[in-house]
């Protein structure tokens, strides 16, 4: 989960899911419905095929929003 800029709310929650080939299409939505409270549901969801982790195994949180902002402005 990362925060992307939003004109109305300053930031909005954006979920990035690393998609596995053996995962059904409805799994993320079903998981959110079963485990998350309504105000915690992300505003948008993006599926990716590559890992968002660096060589040390840490999620590159600081780089992720920048990449998404650039993609939004194209």
N, CA, C and O atoms as a Tripos MOL2 file, in Angstrom:
@<TRIPOS>MOLECULE
protein
  296   295    74     0     0
PROTEIN
NO_CHARGES

@<TRIPOS>ATOM
      1 N           0.8400   -1.1630    0.0000 N.3       1 UNK1
      2 CA          0.0000    0.0000    0.0000 C.3       1 UNK1
      3 C           0.8930    1.2370    0.0000 C.2       1 UNK1
      4 O           1.8710    1.3280    0.7420 O.2       1 UNK1
      5 N           0.5300    2.1610   -0.8390 N.am      2 UNK2
      6 CA          1.2480    3.4260   -0.9200 C.3       2 UNK2
      7 C           0.2250    4.5430   -1.0190 C.2       2 UNK2
      8 O          -0.9360    4.3080   -1.3570 O.2       2 UNK2
      9 N           0.6560    5.7420   -0.7260 N.am      3 UNK3
     10 CA         -0.2000    6.9070   -0.8670 C.3       3 UNK3
     11 C           0.1360    7.6460   -2.1460 C.2       3 UNK3
     12 O           1.2920    8.0090   -2.3650 O.2       3 UNK3
     13 N          -0.8520    7.8730   -2.9890 N.am      4 UNK4
     14 CA         -0.6610    8.6490   -4.2070 C.3       4 UNK4
     15 C          -1.3250   10.0020   -4.0330 C.2       4 UNK4
     16 O          -2.3300   10.1100   -3.3300 O.2       4 UNK4
     17 N          -0.7810   11.0380   -4.6590 N.am      5 UNK5
     18 CA         -1.3690   12.3770   -4.5240 C.3       5 UNK5
     19 C          -2.8150   12.4080   -5.0050 C.2       5 UNK5
     20 O          -3.1850   11.7430   -5.9730 O.2       5 UNK5
     21 N          -3.6190   13.1960   -4.3020 N.am      6 UNK6
     22 CA         -5.0230   13.3530   -4.6510 C.3       6 UNK6
     23 C          -5.3940   14.8090   -4.4120 C.2       6 UNK6
     24 O          -5.0770   15.3610   -3.3580 O.2       6 UNK6
     25 N          -6.0540   15.4330   -5.3610 N.am      7 UNK7
     26 CA         -6.4260   16.8470   -5.2430 C.3       7 UNK7
     27 C          -7.3970   17.1050   -4.0990 C.2       7 UNK7
     28 O          -7.3070   18.1320   -3.4270 O.2       7 UNK7
     29 N          -8.3130   16.1890   -3.8770 N.am      8 UNK8
     30 CA         -9.3480   16.4000   -2.8620 C.3       8 UNK8
     31 C          -8.8840   16.0380   -1.4550 C.2       8 UNK8
     32 O          -9.1580   16.7750   -0.5070 O.2       8 UNK8
     33 N          -8.1790   14.9040   -1.3050 N.am      9 UNK9
     34 CA         -7.8330   14.4010    0.0280 C.3       9 UNK9
     35 C          -6.3390   14.4240    0.3370 C.2       9 UNK9
     36 O          -5.9120   13.8290    1.3260 O.2       9 UNK9
     37 N          -5.5540   15.0830   -0.4680 N.am     10 UNK10
     38 CA         -4.1070   15.1420   -0.3080 C.3      10 UNK10
     39 C          -3.4340   13.8510   -0.7720 C.2      10 UNK10
     40 O          -2.5360   13.8920   -1.6130 O.2      10 UNK10
     41 N          -3.8550   12.7120   -0.2360 N.am     11 UNK11
     42 CA         -3.3410   11.4150   -0.6620 C.3      11 UNK11
     43 C          -4.4820   10.4020   -0.6750 C.2      11 UNK11
     44 O          -5.4690   10.5490    0.0460 O.2      11 UNK11
     45 N          -4.3280    9.3710   -1.5090 N.am     12 UNK12
     46 CA         -5.2910    8.2890   -1.5170 C.3      12 UNK12
     47 C          -4.5270    6.9750   -1.4700 C.2      12 UNK12
     48 O          -3.3970    6.8850   -1.9490 O.2      12 UNK12
     49 N          -5.1490    5.9670   -0.8950 N.am     13 UNK13
     50 CA         -4.5030    4.6710   -0.7210 C.3      13 UNK13
     51 C          -4.5570    3.8960   -2.0350 C.2      13 UNK13
     52 O          -5.6130    3.7560   -2.6510 O.2      13 UNK13
     53 N          -3.3990    3.4010   -2.4450 N.am     14 UNK14
     54 CA         -3.2630    2.6350   -3.6790 C.3      14 UNK14
     55 C          -2.5810    1.3220   -3.3330 C.2      14 UNK14
     56 O          -1.4800    1.3170   -2.7820 O.2      14 UNK14
     57 N          -3.2230    0.2160   -3.6520 N.am     15 UNK15
     58 CA         -2.6550   -1.1070   -3.3680 C.3      15 UNK15
     59 C          -1.9790   -1.6460   -4.6240 C.2      15 UNK15
     60 O          -2.5070   -1.5410   -5.7310 O.2      15 UNK15
     61 N          -0.8000   -2.2240   -4.4220 N.am     16 UNK16
     62 CA         -0.0760   -2.8620   -5.5170 C.3      16 UNK16
     63 C           0.0760   -4.3260   -5.1480 C.2      16 UNK16
     64 O           0.6610   -4.6640   -4.1190 O.2      16 UNK16
     65 N          -0.4550   -5.1870   -5.9950 N.am     17 UNK17
     66 CA         -0.4570   -6.6190   -5.7210 C.3      17 UNK17
     67 C           0.4560   -7.3220   -6.7070 C.2      17 UNK17
     68 O           0.2970   -7.1920   -7.9200 O.2      17 UNK17
     69 N           1.4180   -8.0710   -6.1740 N.am     18 UNK18
     70 CA          2.2540   -8.9030   -7.0250 C.3      18 UNK18
     71 C           1.4400  -10.1490   -7.3280 C.2      18 UNK18
     72 O           1.1240  -10.9320   -6.4320 O.2      18 UNK18
     73 N           1.1060  -10.3240   -8.5890 N.am     19 UNK19
     74 CA          0.1730  -11.3590   -9.0130 C.3      19 UNK19
     75 C           0.8860  -12.6710   -9.2740 C.2      19 UNK19
     76 O           1.8860  -12.7170   -9.9910 O.2      19 UNK19
     77 N           0.3670  -13.7260   -8.6910 N.am     20 UNK20
     78 CA          0.8780  -15.0700   -8.9680 C.3      20 UNK20
     79 C           0.0230  -15.6990  -10.0590 C.2      20 UNK20
     80 O          -1.1760  -15.4370  -10.1530 O.2      20 UNK20
     81 N           0.6450  -16.5190  -10.8710 N.am     21 UNK21
     82 CA         -0.0770  -17.1410  -11.9800 C.3      21 UNK21
     83 C          -1.1850  -18.0710  -11.5050 C.2      21 UNK21
     84 O          -2.1970  -18.2210  -12.1900 O.2      21 UNK21
     85 N          -1.0120  -18.7010  -10.3410 N.am     22 UNK22
     86 CA         -2.0100  -19.6530   -9.8520 C.3      22 UNK22
     87 C          -3.1370  -18.9890   -9.0660 C.2      22 UNK22
     88 O          -3.9550  -19.6840   -8.4640 O.2      22 UNK22
     89 N          -3.1930  -17.6790   -9.0620 N.am     23 UNK23
     90 CA         -4.1900  -16.9340   -8.2950 C.3      23 UNK23
     91 C          -5.3970  -16.5980   -9.1750 C.2      23 UNK23
     92 O          -5.2400  -16.1200  -10.2980 O.2      23 UNK23
     93 N          -6.5870  -16.8490   -8.6600 N.am     24 UNK24
     94 CA         -7.8140  -16.5120   -9.3880 C.3      24 UNK24
     95 C          -8.0390  -15.0070   -9.3830 C.2      24 UNK24
     96 O          -7.5280  -14.2980   -8.5160 O.2      24 UNK24
     97 N          -8.8000  -14.5290  -10.3450 N.am     25 UNK25
     98 CA         -9.0780  -13.0940  -10.4810 C.3      25 UNK25
     99 C          -9.7840  -12.5100   -9.2570 C.2      25 UNK25
    100 O          -9.5380  -11.3570   -8.9020 O.2      25 UNK25
    101 N         -10.6450  -13.2750   -8.6120 N.am     26 UNK26
    102 CA        -11.4540  -12.7340   -7.5220 C.3      26 UNK26
    103 C         -10.7890  -12.8220   -6.1510 C.2      26 UNK26
    104 O         -11.3710  -12.3700   -5.1650 O.2      26 UNK26
    105 N          -9.6020  -13.3830   -6.0630 N.am     27 UNK27
    106 CA         -8.9470  -13.5630   -4.7610 C.3      27 UNK27
    107 C          -8.6880  -12.2390   -4.0450 C.2      27 UNK27
    108 O          -9.0390  -12.1290   -2.8710 O.2      27 UNK27
    109 N          -8.0900  -11.2200   -4.6850 N.am     28 UNK28
    110 CA         -7.8610   -9.9600   -3.9530 C.3      28 UNK28
    111 C          -9.1410   -9.3130   -3.4430 C.2      28 UNK28
    112 O          -9.1900   -8.8560   -2.3010 O.2      28 UNK28
    113 N         -10.1690   -9.2680   -4.2680 N.am     29 UNK29
    114 CA        -11.4330   -8.6610   -3.8460 C.3      29 UNK29
    115 C         -12.0600   -9.4430   -2.6990 C.2      29 UNK29
    116 O         -12.5890   -8.8480   -1.7600 O.2      29 UNK29
    117 N         -12.0050  -10.7570   -2.7640 N.am     30 UNK30
    118 CA        -12.5600  -11.5950   -1.7080 C.3      30 UNK30
    119 C         -11.7850  -11.3920   -0.4010 C.2      30 UNK30
    120 O         -12.3870  -11.3240    0.6710 O.2      30 UNK30
    121 N         -10.4550  -11.2970   -0.4870 N.am     31 UNK31
    122 CA         -9.6420  -11.0800    0.7040 C.3      31 UNK31
    123 C          -9.9770   -9.7380    1.3620 C.2      31 UNK31
    124 O         -10.1270   -9.6580    2.5810 O.2      31 UNK31
    125 N         -10.0910   -8.6950    0.5500 N.am     32 UNK32
    126 CA        -10.4280   -7.3690    1.0790 C.3      32 UNK32
    127 C         -11.7830   -7.4020    1.7630 C.2      32 UNK32
    128 O         -11.9370   -6.8690    2.8630 O.2      32 UNK32
    129 N         -12.7550   -8.0160    1.1300 N.am     33 UNK33
    130 CA        -14.1100   -8.0740    1.6980 C.3      33 UNK33
    131 C         -14.1420   -8.8320    3.0180 C.2      33 UNK33
    132 O         -14.9050   -8.4770    3.9160 O.2      33 UNK33
    133 N         -13.3270   -9.8670    3.1450 N.am     34 UNK34
    134 CA        -13.3450  -10.6890    4.3530 C.3      34 UNK34
    135 C         -12.5190  -10.1170    5.5000 C.2      34 UNK34
    136 O         -12.8330  -10.3670    6.6640 O.2      34 UNK34
    137 N         -11.4660   -9.3520    5.1940 N.am     35 UNK35
    138 CA        -10.5050   -8.9890    6.2320 C.3      35 UNK35
    139 C         -10.3530   -7.4960    6.5040 C.2      35 UNK35
    140 O          -9.7900   -7.1380    7.5380 O.2      35 UNK35
    141 N         -10.8190   -6.6210    5.6430 N.am     36 UNK36
    142 CA        -10.5680   -5.1950    5.8180 C.3      36 UNK36
    143 C         -11.8500   -4.4530    6.1650 C.2      36 UNK36
    144 O         -12.9260   -4.7740    5.6600 O.2      36 UNK36
    145 N         -11.7200   -3.4630    7.0260 N.am     37 UNK37
    146 CA        -12.8230   -2.5760    7.3870 C.3      37 UNK37
    147 C         -13.0520   -1.6140    6.2230 C.2      37 UNK37
    148 O         -12.1080   -1.2900    5.5010 O.2      37 UNK37
    149 N         -14.2660   -1.1600    6.0320 N.am     38 UNK38
    150 CA        -14.6320   -0.3290    4.8890 C.3      38 UNK38
    151 C         -13.7250    0.8530    4.6190 C.2      38 UNK38
    152 O         -13.4010    1.1170    3.4610 O.2      38 UNK38
    153 N         -13.3000    1.5820    5.6570 N.am     39 UNK39
    154 CA        -12.4640    2.7540    5.4180 C.3      39 UNK39
    155 C         -11.0090    2.3880    5.1340 C.2      39 UNK39
    156 O         -10.2110    3.2770    4.8340 O.2      39 UNK39
    157 N         -10.6430    1.1320    5.2170 N.am     40 UNK40
    158 CA         -9.2820    0.6860    4.9350 C.3      40 UNK40
    159 C          -9.1300    0.1510    3.5110 C.2      40 UNK40
    160 O          -8.0180   -0.1340    3.0670 O.2      40 UNK40
    161 N         -10.2400    0.0170    2.8050 N.am     41 UNK41
    162 CA        -10.2010   -0.5170    1.4450 C.3      41 UNK41
    163 C          -9.4900    0.5000    0.5490 C.2      41 UNK41
    164 O          -9.8200    1.6850    0.5920 O.2      41 UNK41
    165 N          -8.5290    0.0660   -0.2550 N.am     42 UNK42
    166 CA         -7.8020    1.0000   -1.1090 C.3      42 UNK42
    167 C          -8.6810    1.6290   -2.1710 C.2      42 UNK42
    168 O          -9.6440    1.0250   -2.6440 O.2      42 UNK42
    169 N          -8.3370    2.8420   -2.5340 N.am     43 UNK43
    170 CA         -9.0680    3.5780   -3.5610 C.3      43 UNK43
    171 C          -8.8560    2.9410   -4.9300 C.2      43 UNK43
    172 O          -9.7670    2.8870   -5.7560 O.2      43 UNK43
    173 N          -7.6380    2.4610   -5.1510 N.am     44 UNK44
    174 CA         -7.3280    1.8150   -6.4210 C.3      44 UNK44
    175 C          -6.4000    0.6280   -6.1810 C.2      44 UNK44
    176 O          -5.6810    0.5760   -5.1840 O.2      44 UNK44
    177 N          -6.4280   -0.3150   -7.1040 N.am     45 UNK45
    178 CA         -5.6170   -1.5290   -7.0070 C.3      45 UNK45
    179 C          -4.9150   -1.7300   -8.3400 C.2      45 UNK45
    180 O          -5.4920   -1.5320   -9.4090 O.2      45 UNK45
    181 N          -3.6640   -2.1270   -8.2460 N.am     46 UNK46
    182 CA         -2.8720   -2.3730   -9.4500 C.3      46 UNK46
    183 C          -2.2230   -3.7390   -9.3450 C.2      46 UNK46
    184 O          -1.6960   -4.1090   -8.2960 O.2      46 UNK46
    185 N          -2.2630   -4.4800  -10.4310 N.am     47 UNK47
    186 CA         -1.6120   -5.7880  -10.4720 C.3      47 UNK47
    187 C          -0.2830   -5.6570  -11.1900 C.2      47 UNK47
    188 O          -0.2020   -5.0390  -12.2510 O.2      47 UNK47
    189 N           0.7660   -6.2440  -10.6070 N.am     48 UNK48
    190 CA          2.0820   -6.2540  -11.2470 C.3      48 UNK48
    191 C           2.5950   -7.6840  -11.2960 C.2      48 UNK48
    192 O           2.1850   -8.5330  -10.5050 O.2      48 UNK48
    193 N           3.4930   -7.9360  -12.2290 N.am     49 UNK49
    194 CA          4.0690   -9.2660  -12.3770 C.3      49 UNK49
    195 C           5.4720   -9.3740  -11.8020 C.2      49 UNK49
    196 O           5.9960  -10.4790  -11.6670 O.2      49 UNK49
    197 N           6.0860   -8.2560  -11.4630 N.am     50 UNK50
    198 CA          7.4460   -8.2600  -10.9420 C.3      50 UNK50
    199 C           7.4380   -7.8840   -9.4710 C.2      50 UNK50
    200 O           6.5520   -7.1660   -9.0080 O.2      50 UNK50
    201 N           8.4140   -8.3670   -8.7540 N.am     51 UNK51
    202 CA          8.5150   -8.0780   -7.3260 C.3      51 UNK51
    203 C           8.8720   -6.6110   -7.1040 C.2      51 UNK51
    204 O           9.6140   -6.0210   -7.8900 O.2      51 UNK51
    205 N           8.3490   -6.0350   -6.0500 N.am     52 UNK52
    206 CA          8.6360   -4.6530   -5.6950 C.3      52 UNK52
    207 C           9.7190   -4.5660   -4.6270 C.2      52 UNK52
    208 O           9.8940   -3.5290   -3.9880 O.2      52 UNK52
    209 N          10.4280   -5.6470   -4.4440 N.am     53 UNK53
    210 CA         11.4740   -5.6970   -3.4230 C.3      53 UNK53
    211 C          12.8510   -5.4610   -4.0310 C.2      53 UNK53
    212 O          13.1060   -5.8020   -5.1860 O.2      53 UNK53
    213 N          13.7350   -4.8700   -3.2260 N.am     54 UNK54
    214 CA         15.1050   -4.6630   -3.6840 C.3      54 UNK54
    215 C          15.9440   -5.9130   -3.3970 C.2      54 UNK54
    216 O          15.4120   -6.9370   -2.9690 O.2      54 UNK54
    217 N          17.2470   -5.8240   -3.6330 N.am     55 UNK55
    218 CA         18.1260   -6.9730   -3.4700 C.3      55 UNK55
    219 C          18.1560   -7.4940   -2.0280 C.2      55 UNK55
    220 O          18.3910   -8.6810   -1.8000 O.2      55 UNK55
    221 N          17.9210   -6.6170   -1.0690 N.am     56 UNK56
    222 CA         17.9350   -7.0090    0.3410 C.3      56 UNK56
    223 C          16.6050   -7.6130    0.7860 C.2      56 UNK56
    224 O          16.4950   -8.0900    1.9150 O.2      56 UNK56
    225 N          15.5960   -7.5990   -0.0840 N.am     57 UNK57
    226 CA         14.3010   -8.1600    0.2510 C.3      57 UNK57
    227 C          13.3160   -7.1600    0.8150 C.2      57 UNK57
    228 O          12.2090   -7.5350    1.2010 O.2      57 UNK57
    229 N          13.6980   -5.8910    0.8710 N.am     58 UNK58
    230 CA         12.8170   -4.8480    1.4010 C.3      58 UNK58
    231 C          11.9560   -4.2490    0.2930 C.2      58 UNK58
    232 O          12.4030   -4.1260   -0.8480 O.2      58 UNK58
    233 N          10.7280   -3.8800    0.6270 N.am     59 UNK59
    234 CA          9.8430   -3.2380   -0.3440 C.3      59 UNK59
    235 C          10.3560   -1.8300   -0.6040 C.2      59 UNK59
    236 O          10.6790   -1.0960    0.3300 O.2      59 UNK59
    237 N          10.4280   -1.4590   -1.8730 N.am     60 UNK60
    238 CA         10.9180   -0.1320   -2.2660 C.3      60 UNK60
    239 C           9.7850    0.8840   -2.1710 C.2      60 UNK60
    240 O           9.3320    1.3930   -3.1960 O.2      60 UNK60
    241 N           9.3220    1.1850   -0.9660 N.am     61 UNK61
    242 CA          8.1720    2.0800   -0.7830 C.3      61 UNK61
    243 C           8.4240    3.4850   -1.3140 C.2      61 UNK61
    244 O           7.5150    4.0960   -1.8770 O.2      61 UNK61
    245 N           9.6220    4.0080   -1.1520 N.am     62 UNK62
    246 CA          9.8720    5.3760   -1.6010 C.3      62 UNK62
    247 C           9.8780    5.4850   -3.1130 C.2      62 UNK62
    248 O           9.5010    6.5300   -3.6440 O.2      62 UNK62
    249 N          10.2880    4.4580   -3.8220 N.am     63 UNK63
    250 CA         10.3360    4.4940   -5.2850 C.3      63 UNK63
    251 C           8.9810    4.2050   -5.9010 C.2      63 UNK63
    252 O           8.6870    4.6860   -6.9950 O.2      63 UNK63
    253 N           8.1630    3.4420   -5.2310 N.am     64 UNK64
    254 CA          6.8780    3.0210   -5.8070 C.3      64 UNK64
    255 C           5.9730    4.2040   -6.1270 C.2      64 UNK64
    256 O           5.4890    4.2760   -7.2570 O.2      64 UNK64
    257 N           5.7070    5.1450   -5.2060 N.am     65 UNK65
    258 CA          4.8160    6.2560   -5.5480 C.3      65 UNK65
    259 C           5.3540    7.1040   -6.7030 C.2      65 UNK65
    260 O           4.5810    7.5550   -7.5480 O.2      65 UNK65
    261 N           6.6600    7.3240   -6.7460 N.am     66 UNK66
    262 CA          7.2370    8.1360   -7.8060 C.3      66 UNK66
    263 C           6.9620    7.4950   -9.1630 C.2      66 UNK66
    264 O           6.5830    8.1820  -10.1110 O.2      66 UNK66
    265 N           7.1500    6.1950   -9.2560 N.am     67 UNK67
    266 CA          6.8840    5.4940  -10.5120 C.3      67 UNK67
    267 C           5.4120    5.6200  -10.8980 C.2      67 UNK67
    268 O           5.1050    5.7990  -12.0770 O.2      67 UNK67
    269 N           4.4980    5.5320   -9.9350 N.am     68 UNK68
    270 CA          3.0630    5.6100  -10.2200 C.3      68 UNK68
    271 C           2.6540    7.0270  -10.6070 C.2      68 UNK68
    272 O           1.8040    7.1990  -11.4800 O.2      68 UNK68
    273 N           3.2370    8.0410   -9.9810 N.am     69 UNK69
    274 CA          2.9200    9.4250  -10.3110 C.3      69 UNK69
    275 C           3.3450    9.7200  -11.7430 C.2      69 UNK69
    276 O           2.6080   10.3550  -12.4970 O.2      69 UNK69
    277 N           4.5210    9.2620  -12.1120 N.am     70 UNK70
    278 CA          5.0060    9.4660  -13.4850 C.3      70 UNK70
    279 C           4.0750    8.7530  -14.4660 C.2      70 UNK70
    280 O           3.7460    9.3020  -15.5170 O.2      70 UNK70
    281 N           3.6520    7.5450  -14.1310 N.am     71 UNK71
    282 CA          2.7490    6.7910  -15.0080 C.3      71 UNK71
    283 C           1.3940    7.4920  -15.1460 C.2      71 UNK71
    284 O           0.8010    7.4850  -16.2250 O.2      71 UNK71
    285 N           0.9040    8.0940  -14.0630 N.am     72 UNK72
    286 CA         -0.3890    8.7950  -14.1050 C.3      72 UNK72
    287 C          -0.3370   10.0300  -15.0050 C.2      72 UNK72
    288 O          -1.3230   10.3710  -15.6600 O.2      72 UNK72
    289 N           0.7990   10.6860  -15.0330 N.am     73 UNK73
    290 CA          0.9330   11.9350  -15.7850 C.3      73 UNK73
    291 C           1.2270   11.7250  -17.2540 C.2      73 UNK73
    292 O           1.3440   12.7030  -17.9930 O.2      73 UNK73
    293 N           1.3510   10.4970  -17.7060 N.am     74 UNK74
    294 CA          1.6210   10.2360  -19.1330 C.3      74 UNK74
    295 C           0.3670   10.3460  -19.9350 C.2      74 UNK74
    296 O           0.3940   10.1610  -21.1520 O.2      74 UNK74
@<TRIPOS>BOND
     1     1     2 1
     2     2     3 1
     3     3     4 2
     4     3     5 am
     5     5     6 1
     6     6     7 1
     7     7     8 2
     8     7     9 am
     9     9    10 1
    10    10    11 1
    11    11    12 2
    12    11    13 am
    13    13    14 1
    14    14    15 1
    15    15    16 2
    16    15    17 am
    17    17    18 1
    18    18    19 1
    19    19    20 2
    20    19    21 am
    21    21    22 1
    22    22    23 1
    23    23    24 2
    24    23    25 am
    25    25    26 1
    26    26    27 1
    27    27    28 2
    28    27    29 am
    29    29    30 1
    30    30    31 1
    31    31    32 2
    32    31    33 am
    33    33    34 1
    34    34    35 1
    35    35    36 2
    36    35    37 am
    37    37    38 1
    38    38    39 1
    39    39    40 2
    40    39    41 am
    41    41    42 1
    42    42    43 1
    43    43    44 2
    44    43    45 am
    45    45    46 1
    46    46    47 1
    47    47    48 2
    48    47    49 am
    49    49    50 1
    50    50    51 1
    51    51    52 2
    52    51    53 am
    53    53    54 1
    54    54    55 1
    55    55    56 2
    56    55    57 am
    57    57    58 1
    58    58    59 1
    59    59    60 2
    60    59    61 am
    61    61    62 1
    62    62    63 1
    63    63    64 2
    64    63    65 am
    65    65    66 1
    66    66    67 1
    67    67    68 2
    68    67    69 am
    69    69    70 1
    70    70    71 1
    71    71    72 2
    72    71    73 am
    73    73    74 1
    74    74    75 1
    75    75    76 2
    76    75    77 am
    77    77    78 1
    78    78    79 1
    79    79    80 2
    80    79    81 am
    81    81    82 1
    82    82    83 1
    83    83    84 2
    84    83    85 am
    85    85    86 1
    86    86    87 1
    87    87    88 2
    88    87    89 am
    89    89    90 1
    90    90    91 1
    91    91    92 2
    92    91    93 am
    93    93    94 1
    94    94    95 1
    95    95    96 2
    96    95    97 am
    97    97    98 1
    98    98    99 1
    99    99   100 2
   100    99   101 am
   101   101   102 1
   102   102   103 1
   103   103   104 2
   104   103   105 am
   105   105   106 1
   106   106   107 1
   107   107   108 2
   108   107   109 am
   109   109   110 1
   110   110   111 1
   111   111   112 2
   112   111   113 am
   113   113   114 1
   114   114   115 1
   115   115   116 2
   116   115   117 am
   117   117   118 1
   118   118   119 1
   119   119   120 2
   120   119   121 am
   121   121   122 1
   122   122   123 1
   123   123   124 2
   124   123   125 am
   125   125   126 1
   126   126   127 1
   127   127   128 2
   128   127   129 am
   129   129   130 1
   130   130   131 1
   131   131   132 2
   132   131   133 am
   133   133   134 1
   134   134   135 1
   135   135   136 2
   136   135   137 am
   137   137   138 1
   138   138   139 1
   139   139   140 2
   140   139   141 am
   141   141   142 1
   142   142   143 1
   143   143   144 2
   144   143   145 am
   145   145   146 1
   146   146   147 1
   147   147   148 2
   148   147   149 am
   149   149   150 1
   150   150   151 1
   151   151   152 2
   152   151   153 am
   153   153   154 1
   154   154   155 1
   155   155   156 2
   156   155   157 am
   157   157   158 1
   158   158   159 1
   159   159   160 2
   160   159   161 am
   161   161   162 1
   162   162   163 1
   163   163   164 2
   164   163   165 am
   165   165   166 1
   166   166   167 1
   167   167   168 2
   168   167   169 am
   169   169   170 1
   170   170   171 1
   171   171   172 2
   172   171   173 am
   173   173   174 1
   174   174   175 1
   175   175   176 2
   176   175   177 am
   177   177   178 1
   178   178   179 1
   179   179   180 2
   180   179   181 am
   181   181   182 1
   182   182   183 1
   183   183   184 2
   184   183   185 am
   185   185   186 1
   186   186   187 1
   187   187   188 2
   188   187   189 am
   189   189   190 1
   190   190   191 1
   191   191   192 2
   192   191   193 am
   193   193   194 1
   194   194   195 1
   195   195   196 2
   196   195   197 am
   197   197   198 1
   198   198   199 1
   199   199   200 2
   200   199   201 am
   201   201   202 1
   202   202   203 1
   203   203   204 2
   204   203   205 am
   205   205   206 1
   206   206   207 1
   207   207   208 2
   208   207   209 am
   209   209   210 1
   210   210   211 1
   211   211   212 2
   212   211   213 am
   213   213   214 1
   214   214   215 1
   215   215   216 2
   216   215   217 am
   217   217   218 1
   218   218   219 1
   219   219   220 2
   220   219   221 am
   221   221   222 1
   222   222   223 1
   223   223   224 2
   224   223   225 am
   225   225   226 1
   226   226   227 1
   227   227   228 2
   228   227   229 am
   229   229   230 1
   230   230   231 1
   231   231   232 2
   232   231   233 am
   233   233   234 1
   234   234   235 1
   235   235   236 2
   236   235   237 am
   237   237   238 1
   238   238   239 1
   239   239   240 2
   240   239   241 am
   241   241   242 1
   242   242   243 1
   243   243   244 2
   244   243   245 am
   245   245   246 1
   246   246   247 1
   247   247   248 2
   248   247   249 am
   249   249   250 1
   250   250   251 1
   251   251   252 2
   252   251   253 am
   253   253   254 1
   254   254   255 1
   255   255   256 2
   256   255   257 am
   257   257   258 1
   258   258   259 1
   259   259   260 2
   260   259   261 am
   261   261   262 1
   262   262   263 1
   263   263   264 2
   264   263   265 am
   265   265   266 1
   266   266   267 1
   267   267   268 2
   268   267   269 am
   269   269   270 1
   270   270   271 1
   271   271   272 2
   272   271   273 am
   273   273   274 1
   274   274   275 1
   275   275   276 2
   276   275   277 am
   277   277   278 1
   278   278   279 1
   279   279   280 2
   280   279   281 am
   281   281   282 1
   282   282   283 1
   283   283   284 2
   284   283   285 am
   285   285   286 1
   286   286   287 1
   287   287   288 2
   288   287   289 am
   289   289   290 1
   290   290   291 1
   291   291   292 2
   292   291   293 am
   293   293   294 1
   294   294   295 1
   295   295   296 2
@<TRIPOS>SUBSTRUCTURE
     1 UNK1         2 RESIDUE 1 A UNK
     2 UNK2         6 RESIDUE 1 A UNK
     3 UNK3        10 RESIDUE 1 A UNK
     4 UNK4        14 RESIDUE 1 A UNK
     5 UNK5        18 RESIDUE 1 A UNK
     6 UNK6        22 RESIDUE 1 A UNK
     7 UNK7        26 RESIDUE 1 A UNK
     8 UNK8        30 RESIDUE 1 A UNK
     9 UNK9        34 RESIDUE 1 A UNK
    10 UNK10       38 RESIDUE 1 A UNK
    11 UNK11       42 RESIDUE 1 A UNK
    12 UNK12       46 RESIDUE 1 A UNK
    13 UNK13       50 RESIDUE 1 A UNK
    14 UNK14       54 RESIDUE 1 A UNK
    15 UNK15       58 RESIDUE 1 A UNK
    16 UNK16       62 RESIDUE 1 A UNK
    17 UNK17       66 RESIDUE 1 A UNK
    18 UNK18       70 RESIDUE 1 A UNK
    19 UNK19       74 RESIDUE 1 A UNK
    20 UNK20       78 RESIDUE 1 A UNK
    21 UNK21       82 RESIDUE 1 A UNK
    22 UNK22       86 RESIDUE 1 A UNK
    23 UNK23       90 RESIDUE 1 A UNK
    24 UNK24       94 RESIDUE 1 A UNK
    25 UNK25       98 RESIDUE 1 A UNK
    26 UNK26      102 RESIDUE 1 A UNK
    27 UNK27      106 RESIDUE 1 A UNK
    28 UNK28      110 RESIDUE 1 A UNK
    29 UNK29      114 RESIDUE 1 A UNK
    30 UNK30      118 RESIDUE 1 A UNK
    31 UNK31      122 RESIDUE 1 A UNK
    32 UNK32      126 RESIDUE 1 A UNK
    33 UNK33      130 RESIDUE 1 A UNK
    34 UNK34      134 RESIDUE 1 A UNK
    35 UNK35      138 RESIDUE 1 A UNK
    36 UNK36      142 RESIDUE 1 A UNK
    37 UNK37      146 RESIDUE 1 A UNK
    38 UNK38      150 RESIDUE 1 A UNK
    39 UNK39      154 RESIDUE 1 A UNK
    40 UNK40      158 RESIDUE 1 A UNK
    41 UNK41      162 RESIDUE 1 A UNK
    42 UNK42      166 RESIDUE 1 A UNK
    43 UNK43      170 RESIDUE 1 A UNK
    44 UNK44      174 RESIDUE 1 A UNK
    45 UNK45      178 RESIDUE 1 A UNK
    46 UNK46      182 RESIDUE 1 A UNK
    47 UNK47      186 RESIDUE 1 A UNK
    48 UNK48      190 RESIDUE 1 A UNK
    49 UNK49      194 RESIDUE 1 A UNK
    50 UNK50      198 RESIDUE 1 A UNK
    51 UNK51      202 RESIDUE 1 A UNK
    52 UNK52      206 RESIDUE 1 A UNK
    53 UNK53      210 RESIDUE 1 A UNK
    54 UNK54      214 RESIDUE 1 A UNK
    55 UNK55      218 RESIDUE 1 A UNK
    56 UNK56      222 RESIDUE 1 A UNK
    57 UNK57      226 RESIDUE 1 A UNK
    58 UNK58      230 RESIDUE 1 A UNK
    59 UNK59      234 RESIDUE 1 A UNK
    60 UNK60      238 RESIDUE 1 A UNK
    61 UNK61      242 RESIDUE 1 A UNK
    62 UNK62      246 RESIDUE 1 A UNK
    63 UNK63      250 RESIDUE 1 A UNK
    64 UNK64      254 RESIDUE 1 A UNK
    65 UNK65      258 RESIDUE 1 A UNK
    66 UNK66      262 RESIDUE 1 A UNK
    67 UNK67      266 RESIDUE 1 A UNK
    68 UNK68      270 RESIDUE 1 A UNK
    69 UNK69      274 RESIDUE 1 A UNK
    70 UNK70      278 RESIDUE 1 A UNK
    71 UNK71      282 RESIDUE 1 A UNK
    72 UNK72      286 RESIDUE 1 A UNK
    73 UNK73      290 RESIDUE 1 A UNK
    74 UNK74      294 RESIDUE 1 A UNK
